[in-house]
Amino acid sequence: MNIIKLCENDIITLRKNHPCEKKAYDFKVLMVGSDIKIQCVKCLRTVIVPRIKLEKNIRLINSEPPHKSAFGTDGK
């Protein structure tokens, strides 16, 4: 089984919706580790889910592009 690479501030779409609304499938990743802390985009509630359980339920990962630093370099 491969480990899916998740970063903070990624928006993930899950297979099951959040109970707050029928079309609440999108969550924002707040913390990454063996457990992953996600936040519902609609109601802003946070949930901590084990990584293995979350990886099985991910449908799509919308990664944000890396931000440029204030000094104009990309860290290269």
N, C-alpha and C positions, 0 to 999 in steps of 0.2 A: 504494500500500500504506500503510495506517495503522499508526502506531506504537502498540503496546499500552502503556498506562500501568501500570507496576509500581512498587511501593514496597517498601522493606525490611520484613521480617516478614510479608509476604503469603504465604499458602499457595496454591500452584498445583498443579493436577492435570494431569498430562501424558498424552498418548496412549499412550506406551510406558512400561512399568514399569522400575524399577531392578533390576539383576540380583541384588540381595541377597534379594529375596523376590518371589513371583509377584504379590502385590497391593500392591506398593510404588509407587503412582502419585503420591503427594503429596510435594511438596518445599517447603521454606521458602526465600524469597528473602533472601539475606544482603547482596548488593551489586548495585547497579544502575548501568549505564553502557553502553558499546558492547558489553561482555561482561557477562554476568550470572552471579553466583556463587549457586548453589543448594545446599541441604543436604537429603539424604534424611531424611524424618521417621522412618523405621524404623531405619536403621543409623547415621545421623548423619554419613555421609560427604559431603564437599563436592566439587562439580564446577563448573568454570567453562565456560560455554557461550556462543558468540556469540549476540547478541540475535536476529538474523534466524533462525537455526536453532531457537532456543527458542520464538520467537513462532509458528512453524509447528506446533509440537508441543503447544501449550497447549490444553487442553480446557476448563478452568474456573479462574477466579481467585477465591479466597476472601479478600477484603480484610478486614483488621481495622479496626474503627472507630477514629477518632482518639481518643487519650487526652486526658483533661482534665488541665490542669496542676495542680501542687500548690497554686497560689494560688486555684483555683476559677474562673479565667477560661478561656475557650476560645480566647484569642488574638485576640478581636475588638476 
